[in-house]
Amino acid sequence: MSTTKEQSLLVRATTENIAHVRNFVAKCAAECGFTVTNTDEIRLAVDEAYTNIIKHAYQFDETQTVTIKVFCESDGLHIIISDKGKRYDPETYSEPNVEERIKLKKRGGVGVYLIHKLMDRVEYRHEGALNEIVMTKKF
Amino acid sequence: MSLFTITTGNRADIDILHLNGELDAHTASQLEDAFKSLISKNRNKIIVNCAFLSYISSAGLGVFMAYIEDVRSMGGDIKLTNMSSKVFNVFDLLGFPALYDILDDEKDAHEKFTQP
């Protein structure tokens, strides 16, 4: 298990970068000592968070950027994903009823649910125009 | 960039989609186009073989969520087969096994489509 180590990535907010972003964090997780299963969970949570920023914070404006910072610490992995787009209000979140959404032919609305299921702790922070989602996976 | 391809085939009135690679928000439109194309031709018995699907995010799951009712209302179904445990776990997180027919292999899906 590693001591504190920070790695970061700055990318354009485009779906073309989703694989790059999730694989970057998965590599950090593996290097930090996570199992394959936990690394897969972290990879998916990061994909969902980054995809939500592209879709909702930036509404597919590919000129915008997203910063991903990953900290391997003694208690686990901390991931901070930052944007300067439309703020997400976690108060609006409710657990999705997938069966109901299928009946209504609605897609989406399940990414945040997955993030909460996959990670041990999820926080949203705001400072000025900066929005951050902070996700923690414990060992 | 995510790599994803779909190979299509059919046997009588049953269509088979073989998914290969990573299904995410970048590639989900390909699966969406495949479903739309089949539905527009009134093809509604669809087997999706996931043997070579290495990754799926909620954007991929969303495509299944958006089209299953259309297909079922036409008297058909989307049956998923050959899923790896890694991909199955993502479907399972959202309770899909209770809502979709997830089968071991294509043969099982064929039998379920053709049984009287």
HADDOCK unambig.tbl for C-alpha pairs under 7 A between the chains (distance, minus, plus):
assign (segid A and resid 15 and name CA) (segid B and resid 25 and name CA) 6.28 0.50 0.50
assign (segid A and resid 15 and name CA) (segid B and resid 26 and name CA) 4.91 0.50 0.50
assign (segid A and resid 16 and name CA) (segid B and resid 1 and name CA) 5.23 0.50 0.50
assign (segid A and resid 16 and name CA) (segid B and resid 26 and name CA) 6.12 0.50 0.50
assign (segid A and resid 17 and name CA) (segid B and resid 1 and name CA) 6.01 0.50 0.50
assign (segid A and resid 19 and name CA) (segid B and resid 1 and name CA) 5.61 0.50 0.50
assign (segid A and resid 19 and name CA) (segid B and resid 2 and name CA) 5.32 0.50 0.50
assign (segid A and resid 20 and name CA) (segid B and resid 1 and name CA) 6.58 0.50 0.50
assign (segid A and resid 44 and name CA) (segid B and resid 57 and name CA) 6.43 0.50 0.50
assign (segid A and resid 51 and name CA) (segid B and resid 25 and name CA) 6.93 0.50 0.50
assign (segid A and resid 98 and name CA) (segid B and resid 94 and name CA) 6.92 0.50 0.50
assign (segid A and resid 102 and name CA) (segid B and resid 65 and name CA) 5.06 0.50 0.50
assign (segid A and resid 102 and name CA) (segid B and resid 66 and name CA) 6.41 0.50 0.50
assign (segid A and resid 102 and name CA) (segid B and resid 69 and name CA) 6.86 0.50 0.50
assign (segid A and resid 103 and name CA) (segid B and resid 69 and name CA) 6.39 0.50 0.50
assign (segid A and resid 105 and name CA) (segid B and resid 65 and name CA) 6.39 0.50 0.50
assign (segid A and resid 105 and name CA) (segid B and resid 66 and name CA) 4.52 0.50 0.50
assign (segid A and resid 105 and name CA) (segid B and resid 67 and name CA) 6.74 0.50 0.50
assign (segid A and resid 105 and name CA) (segid B and resid 69 and name CA) 6.72 0.50 0.50
assign (segid A and resid 106 and name CA) (segid B and resid 65 and name CA) 6.68 0.50 0.50
assign (segid A and resid 106 and name CA) (segid B and resid 66 and name CA) 5.55 0.50 0.50
assign (segid A and resid 107 and name CA) (segid B and resid 62 and name CA) 4.38 0.50 0.50
assign (segid A and resid 107 and name CA) (segid B and resid 63 and name CA) 6.70 0.50 0.50
assign (segid A and resid 107 and name CA) (segid B and resid 65 and name CA) 5.69 0.50 0.50
assign (segid A and resid 107 and name CA) (segid B and resid 66 and name CA) 5.46 0.50 0.50
assign (segid A and resid 108 and name CA) (segid B and resid 58 and name CA) 6.81 0.50 0.50
assign (segid A and resid 108 and name CA) (segid B and resid 59 and name CA) 6.65 0.50 0.50
assign (segid A and resid 108 and name CA) (segid B and resid 62 and name CA) 5.50 0.50 0.50
assign (segid A and resid 110 and name CA) (segid B and resid 58 and name CA) 6.52 0.50 0.50
assign (segid A and resid 111 and name CA) (segid B and resid 58 and name CA) 5.84 0.50 0.50
